[in-house]
Amino acid sequence: MRKTVGYLRYETEEELSLLNQLYALLRFYTNFFQPVTKLVSKERVKSKVKKHYDEPKNPLMRVIESPSIDDSIKKSLQDQYEALNPAEPKRQIVTIQNQLIEMVALKNNSLPYPKEVNLV
């Protein structure tokens, strides 16, 4: 989470509210749009370990491909995904990050990061 919110100290109720909004957006952003590779196997060749990964897929695609997940859950997730604009969660995340930075700057009378920072 430090990569997303930085190492600043958030203490007020307003900051907590923004953090909760940010976490909700990050859930959509990471689960629907961020591809992840999974380690398939490791092979030791002398002193080196060679790792083999599968193709990158976002967590939503892995759930949809899973036979153990109920079809109604898959349909619900697919509907959520189709309703989202891929760029909108990212824009909202950056806006909230900048609001948090400005709040801390107003409390401390100094700007901890350059204005309009993108921590994601």
N, C-alpha and C positions, 0 to 999 in steps of 0.2 A: 504494500500500500504506500510505502514511502515514495516510491517512484511516481505515484499518481498525485499524492497530496503534499509531497515535500517533507522537510524536517521542521516545519514551523509548529508552533504551539497554538492549538485551537482550544479556546476556553469558554466562549460565550454560547448562549442558546442559538443565536443566529448562525454561528459557525457550525454548530451541531446540525442544524436544519439543512444547511448547504451540504455538509458531509453526507448526510443521509440521502439527499437528492443525488449526489455524485455517485454513491455506491449503487443506487438503483439503476442509474444510467450505465455504470460500468458492467453491471450484470448483463444487460442487453448487449453492450458493445463487445465484451469478451466472449460471451457464449454464442452469439449469432454471427459475428463478423471477424473474429481473430483466429486465423488458422493455427493449428498446433500439430507438431509431428510427434509420433509415438515411437519409442524405441522397440524394435522388433527383435533384434538379437545382437549379441556381442561375440566377437571372435578374436581370440588372442593369437597374434602373429609375432612370435619371438617376444620382445619386450613391449610391444605396442598392442593396444586393444582397438580393434576396428569395430565401429558401431554401425548398425544398419537400421534405418528408419523407414516407416511407411510414408505414404504421400501426405502432405499437409491437408488437414480438414478442420473445419471449425467444430466445436463441441456439438452443435445442433445436428450436423451431418452424421456424426458418430452415433448420436441417439437414434436418429432416423434409421440408420443401417443396423442397429442392434435388434436382434430377434426377441430379446427378453423384455422389451418395453412394449406396453399396451398401445394398440393402434389409436385409441382415443387421445392419449397423451401426445403421440407423434403428430396427430392432426392439429391439436391445440397449439403445439409449438410451431408447426408449419404456418398456421394462420397468423400467429404473432409475428413471425419472421416476414411474411409477405406484407404485413401492415407497416413495417418499419422502412424508413428511408435510411440507407447506409451512412450517409453523411450527417444526418441530423443528430444522432447521439454523440458523435464526435464533436460537433459544434457546441452542443450543450455542455459537454464535459469541459471543454476549453473555457467556455464562459464562466462556469462555476469555479474552476480553478483560479481564474483571474479575479473573481469576486473574493475568494478566500484570501488571496495574496493582498488585495487592497484592504480588506478588513484588518489583517495583521499589521499592515503598513500604517494604517491610521492609529492603531493602538500603540505602536512602537515609535511612531514618527520617523520611520525609515523604511525603505523599500528593500525587502530581502532578496528579491529576484528582479531581473529586468522586466519592465512593463510588458504585458501581453506574452506571458510565458506559456509554453505548451509542455506539460510534464508527462503526457501519455506517450 
